[in-house]
Amino acid sequence: MLMQEQLKLDKQLCFRLYTASRLITQAYHPLLSAIGLTYPQYLVMMVLWEKDGQPVNDIARKLFLETNTVTPLLKRMEAAGLLNRSKGQADARQVIVRLTPKGRVLEKKSECIPFEVGKAVACHSITPESAPALFQTLDDLIQTLAETRK
C-alpha cells in the first residue's frame, strides 16, 4: 500500500515543478511576444544584458543547457539581428556573443516584464519577504540535480 501511495500524482514534487514552470512560461508568453522574443531567447538576452560579450560555453552553463542546445538558438537570434557571434581573439575555437543595438534596445522594452509576471504569479504564500527563501530552496535543488548529472 505504501508504494501505491508514493505513486500518486499529488505526491510528486516533479509534477508540481513541471506544472509551475509551464504556467509561468505561459504568463511570460504575451509579454515576450509583444517584443518579439520567445522565453528561451529572453533567458539568453538576460544573460547578455547582465554581461555582454560572453562565450557560448558560459551562456550555456549559466542557463544549465548544453552548447548544442544553445547554438541553434543563438543562430536564430543572430538572424533576427539581436546579437552577433564572432571568433574569440585569444582562442579562435571560442565563439563570443555580443548584443547588437537592436538587442540592447530590447532591454529597455523588457524592464516591466519581471514586475508584470510577478503580479501574475502573486499568491498568498509567495511574498517579497518569502521569495528569497524560495529562491534559495530552488537554487539548492537545481545545484543538487546539476551535480548528479556530472
DSSP file (Angstrom, degrees, kcal/mol; ACC not computed):
  #  RESIDUE AA STRUCTURE BP1 BP2  ACC     N-H-->O    O-->H-N    N-H-->O    O-->H-N    TCO  KAPPA ALPHA  PHI   PSI    X-CA   Y-CA   Z-CA
    1    1 A M     >        0   0    0      0, 0.0     4,-1.8     0, 0.0     5,-0.1   0.000 360.0 360.0 360.0 -37.1    0.0    0.0    0.0
    2    2 A L  H  >  +     0   0    0      1,-0.2     4,-1.7     2,-0.2     5,-0.1   0.901 360.0  51.8 -61.9 -42.4    2.9    2.4    0.8
    3    3 A M  H  > S+     0   0    0      1,-0.2     4,-1.1     2,-0.2    -1,-0.2   0.902 107.8  52.0 -62.0 -41.4    4.3    2.1   -2.7
    4    4 A Q  H  4 S+     0   0    0      1,-0.2     3,-0.4     2,-0.2    -1,-0.2   0.872 106.8  54.2 -63.4 -36.0    1.0    2.9   -4.3
    5    5 A E  H >< S+     0   0    0     -4,-1.8     3,-1.3     1,-0.2    -1,-0.2   0.894 105.2  53.3 -64.3 -40.3    0.7    6.0   -2.1
    6    6 A Q  H 3< S+     0   0    0     -4,-1.7    -1,-0.2     1,-0.3    -2,-0.2   0.745 103.2  58.8 -66.8 -23.7    4.1    7.2   -3.4
    7    7 A L  T 3< S+     0   0    0     -4,-1.1    -1,-0.3    -3,-0.4     2,-0.2   0.410  77.9 115.5 -88.6   2.3    3.0    6.8   -7.0
    8    8 A K  S X  S-     0   0    0     -3,-1.3     3,-1.8    -4,-0.2     4,-0.2  -0.508  71.4-128.6 -73.6 141.2    0.1    9.3   -6.6
    9    9 A L  G >  S+     0   0    0      1,-0.3     3,-1.9    -2,-0.2     6,-0.2   0.874 106.8  59.0 -57.7 -41.0    0.4   12.4   -8.7
   10   10 A D  G 3  S+     0   0    0      1,-0.3    -1,-0.3     5,-0.1    -2,-0.1   0.543 100.9  57.9 -70.9  -3.8   -0.3   14.7   -5.8
   11   11 A K  G <  S+     0   0    0     -3,-1.8     2,-0.6    -6,-0.1    -1,-0.3   0.381  85.7 102.2 -99.0   1.7    2.8   13.2   -4.0
   12   12 A Q    <>  -     0   0    0     -3,-1.9     4,-1.3    -4,-0.2     5,-0.1  -0.784  49.4-169.7 -99.0 118.4    5.2   14.1   -6.8
   13   13 A L  H  > S+     0   0    0     -2,-0.6     4,-2.5     1,-0.2     5,-0.2   0.894  90.5  59.8 -63.2 -42.0    7.5   17.1   -6.5
   14   14 A C  H  > S+     0   0    0      1,-0.2     4,-2.6     2,-0.2    -1,-0.2   0.863 102.2  52.0 -59.6 -37.5    8.4   16.8  -10.2
   15   15 A F  H  > S+     0   0    0      2,-0.2     4,-2.6    -6,-0.2    -1,-0.2   0.911 110.0  48.3 -66.5 -41.3    4.8   17.3  -11.2
   16   16 A R  H  X S+     0   0    0     -4,-1.3     4,-2.7     2,-0.2     5,-0.2   0.925 114.2  46.0 -63.7 -44.4    4.4   20.5   -9.2
   17   17 A L  H  X S+     0   0    0     -4,-2.5     4,-2.5     2,-0.2    -2,-0.2   0.920 114.0  48.5 -65.3 -43.6    7.7   21.9  -10.6
   18   18 A Y  H  X S+     0   0    0     -4,-2.6     4,-2.5    -5,-0.2    -2,-0.2   0.932 114.4  45.4 -60.8 -47.4    6.8   21.0  -14.2
   19   19 A T  H  X S+     0   0    0     -4,-2.6     4,-2.5     2,-0.2     5,-0.2   0.921 113.7  48.5 -65.7 -44.6    3.3   22.5  -13.9
   20   20 A A  H  X S+     0   0    0     -4,-2.7     4,-2.5    -5,-0.2     5,-0.2   0.923 112.8  48.9 -60.8 -44.5    4.6   25.7  -12.2
   21   21 A S  H  X S+     0   0    0     -4,-2.5     4,-2.4    -5,-0.2    -2,-0.2   0.927 112.3  47.8 -60.6 -46.4    7.3   26.1  -14.9
   22   22 A R  H  X S+     0   0    0     -4,-2.5     4,-1.8     1,-0.2    -1,-0.2   0.911 114.4  45.9 -62.9 -43.6    4.8   25.5  -17.7
   23   23 A L  H  X S+     0   0    0     -4,-2.5     4,-1.7     2,-0.2    -1,-0.2   0.861 112.1  50.3 -71.4 -35.6    2.3   28.0  -16.3
   24   24 A I  H  X S+     0   0    0     -4,-2.5     4,-1.7    -5,-0.2    -1,-0.2   0.915 109.1  52.0 -66.9 -41.7    4.9   30.7  -15.5
   25   25 A T  H  X S+     0   0    0     -4,-2.4     4,-1.4     1,-0.2    -2,-0.2   0.889 107.8  52.7 -60.5 -38.3    6.2   30.3  -19.1
   26   26 A Q  H  < S+     0   0    0     -4,-1.8    -1,-0.2     1,-0.2    -2,-0.2   0.865 105.1  55.1 -64.1 -35.9    2.6   30.9  -20.3
   27   27 A A  H  < S+     0   0    0     -4,-1.7     4,-0.5     1,-0.2    -1,-0.2   0.847 109.4  47.7 -65.5 -33.1    2.4   34.0  -18.2
   28   28 A Y  H  X S+     0   0    0     -4,-1.7     4,-2.6     1,-0.2     3,-0.5   0.804  92.5  83.7 -72.8 -30.4    5.6   35.3  -20.0
   29   29 A H  H  X S+     0   0    0     -4,-1.4     4,-2.8     1,-0.2     5,-0.2   0.850  90.8  41.9 -50.6 -54.1    4.3   34.5  -23.4
   30   30 A P  H  > S+     0   0    0      0, 0.0     4,-1.4     0, 0.0    -1,-0.2   0.871 116.5  50.2 -65.3 -32.9    2.1   37.6  -24.2
   31   31 A L  H  4 S+     0   0    0     -4,-0.5     4,-0.5    -3,-0.5    -2,-0.2   0.906 115.8  41.3 -69.0 -41.8    4.7   39.9  -22.7
   32   32 A L  H ><>S+     0   0    0     -4,-2.6     5,-2.5     1,-0.2     3,-1.1   0.866 109.5  58.2 -75.4 -36.7    7.6   38.4  -24.7
   33   33 A S  H ><5S+     0   0    0     -4,-2.8     3,-1.1    -5,-0.3    -1,-0.2   0.873  98.5  62.0 -58.5 -36.1    5.5   38.1  -27.9
   34   34 A A  T 3<5S+     0   0    0     -4,-1.4    -1,-0.3     1,-0.3    -2,-0.2   0.763 112.1  36.3 -63.5 -24.8    4.9   41.9  -27.8
   35   35 A I  T < 5S-     0   0    0     -3,-1.1    -1,-0.3    -4,-0.5    -2,-0.2   0.295 119.3-106.8-111.2   8.2    8.7   42.4  -28.1
   36   36 A G  T < 5S+     0   0    0     -3,-1.1     2,-0.3    -4,-0.5    -3,-0.2   0.760  75.8 124.1  80.2  26.0    9.3   39.5  -30.5
   37   37 A L      < -     0   0    0     -5,-2.5    -1,-0.2    -8,-0.1     2,-0.2  -0.883  50.2-142.3-119.1 150.8   11.1   37.1  -28.1
   38   38 A T     >  -     0   0    0     -2,-0.3     4,-2.4     1,-0.1     5,-0.2  -0.579  38.6-103.1 -92.2 168.7   10.5   33.5  -27.0
   39   39 A Y  H  > S+     0   0    0     -2,-0.2     4,-2.1     2,-0.2     5,-0.2   0.937 122.4  49.0 -62.0 -46.5   11.1   32.5  -23.4
   40   40 A P  H  > S+     0   0    0      0, 0.0     4,-1.9     0, 0.0    -1,-0.2   0.898 111.9  50.3 -60.0 -37.4   14.5   30.8  -24.2
   41   41 A Q  H  > S+     0   0    0      1,-0.2     4,-2.7     2,-0.2    -2,-0.2   0.899 107.6  53.9 -64.5 -39.7   15.6   33.9  -26.2
   42   42 A Y  H  X S+     0   0    0     -4,-2.4     4,-2.6     2,-0.2    -1,-0.2   0.899 106.2  52.4 -60.5 -41.7   14.6   36.1  -23.3
   43   43 A L  H  X S+     0   0    0     -4,-2.1     4,-1.9     2,-0.2    -1,-0.2   0.926 110.3  47.6 -61.1 -44.6   16.8   34.0  -21.0
   44   44 A V  H  X S+     0   0    0     -4,-1.9     4,-2.2     1,-0.2    -2,-0.2   0.924 111.2  51.6 -60.9 -44.7   19.8   34.4  -23.4
   45   45 A M  H  X S+     0   0    0     -4,-2.7     4,-3.0     1,-0.2     5,-0.2   0.904 107.1  52.6 -61.5 -41.0   19.1   38.2  -23.5
   46   46 A M  H  X S+     0   0    0     -4,-2.6     4,-1.8     1,-0.2    -1,-0.2   0.907 108.3  51.0 -62.0 -39.9   19.1   38.5  -19.7
   47   47 A V  H  X S+     0   0    0     -4,-1.9     4,-1.6     1,-0.2    -1,-0.2   0.919 115.4  42.7 -61.2 -42.8   22.5   36.7  -19.6
   48   48 A L  H  < S+     0   0    0     -4,-2.2    -2,-0.2     2,-0.2    -1,-0.2   0.829 109.7  55.5 -76.5 -32.2   23.8   39.2  -22.2
   49   49 A W  H  < S+     0   0    0     -4,-3.0     3,-0.3     1,-0.2    -1,-0.2   0.855 108.7  50.2 -66.1 -32.6   22.2   42.3  -20.6
   50   50 A E  H  < S-     0   0    0     -4,-1.8     2,-0.3     1,-0.3    -2,-0.2   0.900 136.9  -2.0 -70.3 -40.7   23.9   41.3  -17.4
   51   51 A K  S  < S-     0   0    0     -4,-1.6    -1,-0.3    -5,-0.2     3,-0.2  -0.822  75.3-151.1-154.9 110.4   27.3   41.0  -19.1
   52   52 A D  S    S+     0   0    0     -2,-0.3    46,-0.2    -3,-0.3    -3,-0.1  -0.363  71.8  41.8 -78.0 159.2   27.8   41.5  -22.9
   53   53 A G  S    S+     0   0    0     44,-0.8    45,-0.2     1,-0.2    -1,-0.2   0.948  75.1 158.2  73.6  51.6   30.5   39.7  -24.9
   54   54 A Q  E     -A   97   0A   0     43,-1.6    43,-3.2    -3,-0.2    -1,-0.2  -0.794  43.7-107.7-109.0 149.6   30.3   36.2  -23.4
   55   55 A P  E  >  -A   96   0A   0      0, 0.0     4,-1.9     0, 0.0     3,-0.4  -0.406  29.9-117.8 -67.8 150.0   31.5   32.9  -24.8
   56   56 A V  H  > S+     0   0    0     39,-2.2     4,-2.8     1,-0.2     5,-0.2   0.892 114.9  58.2 -54.4 -41.9   28.8   30.5  -25.9
   57   57 A N  H  > S+     0   0    0     38,-0.2     4,-2.4     1,-0.2    -1,-0.2   0.885 105.7  48.6 -58.5 -40.0   30.0   28.0  -23.3
   58   58 A D  H  > S+     0   0    0     -3,-0.4     4,-2.4     2,-0.2    -1,-0.2   0.906 111.1  49.6 -68.0 -41.3   29.5   30.5  -20.5
   59   59 A I  H  X S+     0   0    0     -4,-1.9     4,-1.6     2,-0.2    -2,-0.2   0.943 112.4  48.0 -61.6 -47.6   25.9   31.3  -21.7
   60   60 A A  H  <>S+     0   0    0     -4,-2.8     5,-2.7     1,-0.2     4,-0.4   0.917 111.4  50.5 -60.2 -44.3   25.1   27.6  -21.9
   61   61 A R  H ><5S+     0   0    0     -4,-2.4     3,-1.3     1,-0.2    -1,-0.2   0.917 108.7  51.1 -61.7 -44.0   26.5   27.0  -18.4
   62   62 A K  H 3<5S+     0   0    0     -4,-2.4    -1,-0.2     1,-0.3    -2,-0.2   0.813 114.1  44.9 -64.2 -29.2   24.5   29.9  -16.8
   63   63 A L  T 3<5S-     0   0    0     -4,-1.6    -1,-0.3    -5,-0.2    -2,-0.2   0.387 111.1-121.1 -94.1   2.8   21.3   28.5  -18.4
   64   64 A F  T < 5S+     0   0    0     -3,-1.3     2,-0.3    -4,-0.4    -3,-0.2   0.904  72.8 124.6  56.1  43.8   22.1   24.9  -17.4
   65   65 A L      < -     0   0    0     -5,-2.7    -1,-0.2    -6,-0.1     2,-0.2  -0.849  65.6-106.1-126.6 163.1   22.0   23.9  -21.1
   66   66 A E    >>  -     0   0    0     -2,-0.3     4,-1.8     1,-0.1     3,-1.5  -0.595  29.7-119.5 -84.8 152.3   24.3   22.1  -23.4
   67   67 A T  H 3> S+     0   0    0      1,-0.3     4,-2.8    -2,-0.2    -1,-0.1   0.842 114.0  60.8 -62.3 -32.1   26.1   24.2  -26.1
   68   68 A N  H 34 S+     0   0    0      1,-0.2    -1,-0.3     2,-0.2     0, 0.0   0.651 107.2  46.4 -72.3 -11.5   24.5   22.2  -28.8
   69   69 A T  H <> S+     0   0    0     -3,-1.5     4,-0.8     2,-0.1    -2,-0.2   0.803 115.9  44.2 -88.2 -38.9   21.1   23.3  -27.5
   70   70 A V  H  X S+     0   0    0     -4,-1.8     4,-2.6     1,-0.2     5,-0.2   0.854 101.3  67.8 -76.0 -36.3   22.2   27.0  -27.2
   71   71 A T  H  X S+     0   0    0     -4,-2.8     4,-2.3     1,-0.2    -1,-0.2   0.900 100.5  45.7 -57.4 -48.5   23.9   27.3  -30.6
   72   72 A P  H  > S+     0   0    0      0, 0.0     4,-2.0     0, 0.0    -1,-0.2   0.880 113.3  52.3 -63.0 -34.4   20.8   26.9  -32.8
   73   73 A L  H  X S+     0   0    0     -4,-0.8     4,-2.1     2,-0.2    -2,-0.2   0.924 109.9  47.9 -63.5 -45.3   19.0   29.4  -30.6
   74   74 A L  H  X S+     0   0    0     -4,-2.6     4,-2.5     1,-0.2    -1,-0.2   0.870 108.3  55.2 -64.3 -37.4   21.9   31.9  -31.0
   75   75 A K  H  X S+     0   0    0     -4,-2.3     4,-2.3    -5,-0.2    -1,-0.2   0.916 109.3  46.7 -61.9 -42.9   21.9   31.4  -34.7
   76   76 A R  H  X S+     0   0    0     -4,-2.0     4,-1.4     2,-0.2    -2,-0.2   0.893 112.8  49.7 -65.7 -38.9   18.2   32.3  -34.9
   77   77 A M  H  <>S+     0   0    0     -4,-2.1     5,-2.5     2,-0.2     6,-0.6   0.860 110.1  50.8 -68.3 -35.1   18.7   35.3  -32.7
   78   78 A E  H ><5S+     0   0    0     -4,-2.5     3,-1.6     1,-0.2    -2,-0.2   0.916 108.1  52.2 -66.8 -42.5   21.6   36.4  -34.9
   79   79 A A  H 3<5S+     0   0    0     -4,-2.3    -2,-0.2     1,-0.3    -1,-0.2   0.813 107.0  54.1 -62.2 -29.8   19.4   36.1  -38.0
   80   80 A A  T 3<5S-     0   0    0     -4,-1.4    -1,-0.3    -5,-0.1    -2,-0.2   0.488 118.7-114.8 -82.4  -3.3   16.9   38.3  -36.2
   81   81 A G  T < 5S+     0   0    0     -3,-1.6    22,-0.4     2,-0.2    21,-0.4   0.666  83.3 118.3  82.2  17.2   19.5   40.9  -35.6
   82   82 A L  S   <S+     0   0    0     -5,-2.5    18,-1.9     1,-0.2     2,-0.3   0.746  78.5   2.3 -87.7 -25.2   19.6   40.7  -31.8
   83   83 A L  E     -B   99   0A   0     -6,-0.6     2,-0.4    16,-0.3    16,-0.2  -0.959  60.8-131.6-154.1 167.1   23.2   39.6  -31.4
   84   84 A N  E     -B   98   0A   0     14,-3.1    14,-2.7    -2,-0.3     2,-0.4  -0.956  12.5-152.4-124.3 146.1   26.4   38.8  -33.2
   85   85 A R  E     +B   97   0A   0     -2,-0.4     2,-0.3    12,-0.2    12,-0.2  -0.966  23.2 165.2-116.6 136.0   28.7   35.8  -32.9
   86   86 A S  E     -B   96   0A   0     10,-2.2    10,-3.6    -2,-0.4     2,-0.1  -0.976  41.1 -89.3-146.5 159.6   32.4   36.0  -33.6
   87   87 A K  E     -B   95   0A   0     -2,-0.3     8,-0.2     8,-0.2     5,-0.2  -0.390  50.0-106.6 -66.7 144.0   35.6   34.0  -33.0
   88   88 A G        -     0   0    0      6,-2.9     6,-0.1     3,-0.7    -1,-0.1  -0.414  16.9-138.2 -69.8 148.3   37.4   34.8  -29.8
   89   89 A Q  S    S+     0   0    0      1,-0.2     3,-0.2    -2,-0.1    -1,-0.1   0.901 103.2  39.9 -74.2 -41.5   40.6   36.8  -30.0
   90   90 A A  S    S+     0   0    0      1,-0.3     2,-0.4     2,-0.0    -1,-0.2   0.839 132.6  21.3 -76.6 -33.1   42.6   34.7  -27.5
   91   91 A D    >   -     0   0    0      3,-0.1     3,-1.9     1,-0.1    -3,-0.7  -0.912  63.2-160.7-141.2 108.0   41.2   31.4  -28.7
   92   92 A A  T 3  S+     0   0    0     -2,-0.4    -1,-0.1     1,-0.3    -4,-0.1   0.657  91.8  65.7 -65.7 -15.9   39.7   31.1  -32.2
   93   93 A R  T 3  S+     0   0    0     -6,-0.1     2,-0.3     2,-0.0    -1,-0.3   0.700  88.4  84.9 -76.5 -18.0   37.8   27.9  -31.2
   94   94 A Q  S <  S-     0   0    0     -3,-1.9    -6,-2.9    -6,-0.1     2,-0.5  -0.652  70.7-147.8 -87.3 138.6   35.8   30.1  -28.8
   95   95 A V  E     - B   0  87A   0     -2,-0.3   -39,-2.2    -8,-0.2     2,-0.4  -0.934  11.0-154.8-108.6 124.1   32.7   31.9  -30.1
   96   96 A I  E     -AB  55  86A   0    -10,-3.6   -10,-2.2    -2,-0.5     2,-0.5  -0.817   4.3-149.6-101.1 136.1   31.9   35.2  -28.4
   97   97 A V  E     +AB  54  85A   0    -43,-3.2   -43,-1.6    -2,-0.4   -44,-0.8  -0.913  18.0 177.8-110.6 127.4   28.3   36.5  -28.3
   98   98 A R  E     - B   0  84A   0    -14,-2.7   -14,-3.1    -2,-0.5     2,-0.1  -0.965  28.9-113.6-129.5 145.2   27.6   40.3  -28.3
   99   99 A L  E     - B   0  83A   0     -2,-0.4   -16,-0.3   -16,-0.2   -17,-0.1  -0.437  24.9-140.3 -71.0 147.0   24.4   42.2  -28.4
  100  100 A T     >  -     0   0    0    -18,-1.9     4,-2.2    -2,-0.1     5,-0.2  -0.533  35.8 -97.2 -92.3 170.4   23.6   44.4  -31.4
  101  101 A P  H  > S+     0   0    0      0, 0.0     4,-2.1     0, 0.0     5,-0.2   0.898 128.8  54.6 -54.9 -39.1   22.0   47.8  -30.9
  102  102 A K  H  > S+     0   0    0    -21,-0.4     4,-1.2     1,-0.2   -20,-0.2   0.896 107.8  49.3 -61.7 -39.8   18.6   46.1  -31.6
  103  103 A G  H  > S+     0   0    0    -22,-0.4     4,-0.6   -21,-0.2    -1,-0.2   0.864 109.5  51.4 -67.3 -36.4   19.3   43.7  -28.8
  104  104 A R  H >X S+     0   0    0     -4,-2.2     3,-1.0     1,-0.2     4,-0.8   0.874 104.2  57.4 -68.0 -37.2   20.3   46.5  -26.4
  105  105 A V  H 3X S+     0   0    0     -4,-2.1     4,-1.5     1,-0.3     3,-0.5   0.854  97.7  62.7 -61.5 -34.8   17.0   48.3  -27.1
  106  106 A L  H 3X S+     0   0    0     -4,-1.2     4,-1.3     1,-0.2    -1,-0.3   0.778  90.7  67.1 -63.9 -25.6   15.1   45.3  -26.0
  107  107 A E  H XX S+     0   0    0     -3,-1.0     3,-0.5    -4,-0.6     4,-0.5   0.944 102.8  44.9 -59.7 -46.8   16.5   45.6  -22.5
  108  108 A K  H >< S+     0   0    0     -4,-0.8     3,-1.0    -3,-0.5     4,-0.3   0.898 112.4  51.7 -63.3 -40.6   14.6   48.8  -22.0
  109  109 A K  H 3< S+     0   0    0     -4,-1.5     3,-0.3     1,-0.2    -1,-0.2   0.704 109.7  51.9 -68.6 -18.8   11.4   47.3  -23.5
  110  110 A S  H X< S+     0   0    0     -4,-1.3     3,-1.7    -3,-0.5    -1,-0.2   0.498  77.3  98.9 -95.8  -5.7   11.8   44.4  -21.1
  111  111 A E  T << S+     0   0    0     -3,-1.0     4,-0.4    -4,-0.5    -1,-0.2   0.808  84.4  48.1 -56.4 -32.9   12.1   46.3  -17.9
  112  112 A C  T 3> S+     0   0    0     -3,-0.3     4,-2.6    -4,-0.3    -1,-0.3   0.634  89.5  86.4 -82.8 -13.0    8.4   45.9  -16.9
  113  113 A I  H <> S+     0   0    0     -3,-1.7     4,-2.8     1,-0.2     5,-0.3   0.914  86.6  48.4 -61.0 -48.8    8.3   42.1  -17.6
  114  114 A P  H  > S+     0   0    0      0, 0.0     4,-2.3     0, 0.0    -1,-0.2   0.910 114.5  47.8 -58.4 -39.0    9.5   40.9  -14.2
  115  115 A F  H  > S+     0   0    0     -4,-0.4     4,-2.1     2,-0.2    -2,-0.2   0.931 113.1  47.4 -65.1 -45.5    7.0   43.1  -12.5
  116  116 A E  H  X S+     0   0    0     -4,-2.6     4,-1.9     2,-0.2    -1,-0.2   0.908 114.6  45.5 -64.8 -42.4    4.1   42.0  -14.7
  117  117 A V  H  X S+     0   0    0     -4,-2.8     4,-2.0    -5,-0.2    -1,-0.2   0.894 109.3  57.1 -67.4 -38.2    5.0   38.3  -14.3
  118  118 A G  H  X S+     0   0    0     -4,-2.3     4,-0.6    -5,-0.3    -2,-0.2   0.899 107.4  47.7 -57.5 -41.8    5.3   38.9  -10.6
  119  119 A K  H >< S+     0   0    0     -4,-2.1     3,-0.7     1,-0.2    -1,-0.2   0.898 110.5  52.8 -64.4 -39.9    1.8   40.3  -10.5
  120  120 A A  H 3< S+     0   0    0     -4,-1.9    -2,-0.2     1,-0.2    -1,-0.2   0.824 116.2  37.8 -67.4 -31.6    0.6   37.3  -12.5
  121  121 A V  H 3< S+     0   0    0     -4,-2.0    -1,-0.2    -5,-0.1    -2,-0.2   0.373  84.6 131.7-102.5   4.8    2.1   34.7  -10.1
  122  122 A A    <<  +     0   0    0     -3,-0.7     2,-0.3    -4,-0.6     5,-0.1  -0.333  26.9 159.9 -60.2 132.8    1.4   36.6   -6.9
  123  123 A C  B >   -C  126   0B   0      3,-0.8     3,-1.1    -2,-0.0    -2,-0.1  -0.947  53.6 -98.3-147.8 167.5   -0.2   34.3   -4.3
  124  124 A H  T 3  S+     0   0    0     -2,-0.3     3,-0.1     1,-0.2    -2,-0.1   0.753 119.1  49.3 -63.8 -24.5   -0.5   34.4   -0.5
  125  125 A S  T 3  S+     0   0    0      1,-0.2     2,-0.6     5,-0.0    -1,-0.2   0.594 103.4  62.8 -94.5  -9.2    2.4   32.1    0.1
  126  126 A I  B <   +C  123   0B   0     -3,-1.1    -3,-0.8    -5,-0.1    -1,-0.2  -0.926  67.0 156.7-117.0 108.2    4.9   33.9   -2.1
  127  127 A T     >  -     0   0    0     -2,-0.6     4,-2.3    -5,-0.1     3,-0.1  -0.744  59.4 -98.9-120.1 167.5    5.6   37.4   -0.9
  128  128 A P  T  4 S+     0   0    0      0, 0.0    -1,-0.0     0, 0.0    -2,-0.0   0.837 126.8  49.6 -56.2 -30.3    8.5   39.8   -1.4
  129  129 A E  T  4 S+     0   0    0      1,-0.2     4,-0.3     2,-0.1    -3,-0.0   0.848 115.9  39.9 -77.2 -34.5    9.7   38.7    2.1
  130  130 A S  T  > S+     0   0    0      1,-0.2     4,-1.8    -3,-0.1     3,-0.5   0.677  95.0  82.7 -89.5 -17.3    9.4   34.9    1.4
  131  131 A A  H  X S+     0   0    0     -4,-2.3     4,-3.0     1,-0.2     5,-0.2   0.885  85.0  56.6 -57.8 -43.6   10.7   35.0   -2.2
  132  132 A P  H  > S+     0   0    0      0, 0.0     4,-2.3     0, 0.0    -1,-0.2   0.894 108.3  48.1 -57.7 -38.2   14.4   34.9   -1.2
  133  133 A A  H  > S+     0   0    0     -3,-0.5     4,-2.3    -4,-0.3    -2,-0.2   0.897 112.4  48.9 -68.1 -39.1   13.9   31.7    0.8
  134  134 A L  H  X S+     0   0    0     -4,-1.8     4,-2.7     2,-0.2     5,-0.2   0.932 110.8  50.5 -63.8 -45.4   12.0   30.1   -2.1
  135  135 A F  H  X S+     0   0    0     -4,-3.0     4,-3.0     1,-0.2    -2,-0.2   0.914 110.7  49.7 -57.6 -43.6   14.8   31.1   -4.5
  136  136 A Q  H  X S+     0   0    0     -4,-2.3     4,-2.6    -5,-0.2    -1,-0.2   0.910 110.4  49.7 -63.7 -42.5   17.4   29.6   -2.1
  137  137 A T  H  X S+     0   0    0     -4,-2.3     4,-2.2     2,-0.2    -2,-0.2   0.932 114.4  44.6 -61.3 -46.0   15.4   26.3   -1.9
  138  138 A L  H  X S+     0   0    0     -4,-2.7     4,-2.9     2,-0.2    -2,-0.2   0.896 111.9  52.4 -66.7 -39.9   15.1   26.2   -5.7
  139  139 A D  H  X S+     0   0    0     -4,-3.0     4,-2.7    -5,-0.2    -2,-0.2   0.909 109.6  49.7 -60.9 -41.7   18.8   27.1   -6.2
  140  140 A D  H  X S+     0   0    0     -4,-2.6     4,-2.5     2,-0.2    -2,-0.2   0.916 112.2  47.8 -62.4 -43.1   19.8   24.3   -3.8
  141  141 A L  H  X S+     0   0    0     -4,-2.2     4,-2.6     2,-0.2     5,-0.2   0.927 112.6  48.5 -63.6 -45.6   17.6   21.8   -5.7
  142  142 A I  H  X S+     0   0    0     -4,-2.9     4,-2.7     2,-0.2    -2,-0.2   0.926 112.3  48.8 -60.2 -46.1   19.0   22.9   -9.0
  143  143 A Q  H  X S+     0   0    0     -4,-2.7     4,-2.3     2,-0.2    -1,-0.2   0.917 112.0  48.6 -61.6 -44.5   22.6   22.6   -7.8
  144  144 A T  H  X S+     0   0    0     -4,-2.5     4,-1.5     1,-0.2    -1,-0.2   0.930 114.3  45.4 -61.9 -45.5   22.0   19.2   -6.4
  145  145 A L  H  X S+     0   0    0     -4,-2.6     4,-0.9     1,-0.2    -2,-0.2   0.880 112.0  52.1 -66.7 -37.8   20.4   18.0   -9.6
  146  146 A A  H >X S+     0   0    0     -4,-2.7     4,-0.7    -5,-0.2     3,-0.6   0.896 108.1  51.8 -65.3 -39.5   23.1   19.5  -11.7
  147  147 A E  H >< S+     0   0    0     -4,-2.3     3,-0.5     1,-0.2    -1,-0.2   0.831 105.2  54.9 -67.8 -31.8   25.8   17.8   -9.7
  148  148 A T  H 3< S+     0   0    0     -4,-1.5    -1,-0.2     1,-0.2    -2,-0.2   0.710 101.8  59.7 -74.6 -18.6   24.1   14.4  -10.1
  149  149 A R  H <<        0   0    0     -4,-0.9    -1,-0.2    -3,-0.6    -2,-0.2   0.734 360.0 360.0 -76.7 -23.7   24.2   14.9  -13.9
  150  150 A K    <<        0   0    0     -4,-0.7    -1,-0.2    -3,-0.5    -2,-0.1   0.488 360.0 360.0 -70.7 360.0   28.0   15.2  -14.0
